[in-house]
């Protein structure tokens, strides 16, 4: 919206995070804290399987813009209420 001039660029919310990349991951996972900082909208809830085999419903939010070095991407993200960098999960 800022690129189109609909909102001032200073109103775009940004957060800088340290992240771990899992080359086998199917989707981005972020914490509830990041969701609050960015003001992301929940689009739906998705049932996921945790690494311990248990199931949980998680919010699916977005869009999230990601920038790393000279690459960018835009996607939705699963919100894990626990510490996402230590919790592995996959969409059922």
N, C-alpha and C positions, 0 to 999 in steps of 0.2 A: 504494500500500500504506500510505503514511503517512496519507493522508486517511481510510482505513478503520480506522486504528489498529493495523494489523498490525506496523508498525515505527515507532520514534520518528522524528519529523520531522528531528531532527539527524543521522540516519543516511542521509538522502537526499543523494546525491552531486550536486554542482552545479559548473559551471565557466562563467565569464563569458568570452565570446570576441567578438572583432571579426569581422564577417562581411561578405561581399559577396553581394548578392542578384542573381540572374540570373532575370529574369522569364520566360525561355524554358527554364529548367531543369526537368527531369522529376522529379528527386529531390534530396534533401539529400546533400551529400558532406562528410565530416569526415576529420580526420587520425587516424592510429594513436595519436598522443599523447592526443587527446581520448577515444578509445575506452578507453585504459588508465585515464585519470583518472576516467571515469564507470563503469568496470567493466562495459561493455556486452557482451551475449552475441551471438555470431555465429550467425545463423539459417541462412544459406546462402551460397554463392558465386555471383556473377552475372558473366557475361562482358559487358564494356562496350567501347565504341569510344572511343578517345581522340581529341582534336582533330586529331592528326597522322595519323589513319586506322589506327593500330595497335590491336590488341585486347589486353585484359588481364582476368584474373579478379580480382574484388574481393569482399571480405567484405561481407555485408549484415547490419547490426547493429540492435539496438533493444530496446525502444522508447526513443526520444529525445523528451523534452519540450522544447518551444521556447517561449520567452516573449519578445515584443518589444512594448514599450510596453503597450498594453491588450489585446494579442492573444496567444493561446496555441494551440499545436498539438502533436500527438503523432504521430510517424511513425517509420519505419525510416530508416537512412542507409547509403549506400555508403561504404566506407573506402578512401581512396586513399593508397597508401604514399608518394607524392610530395607536394609541397606543393599541397593541394587548392585553395587560392585562386588558383593559377596554372594549374591543369590542368582543361581542360574535357573532360567525358566524357558519353556517353549510353548508356543501356541498349540492348543489341543487340536 
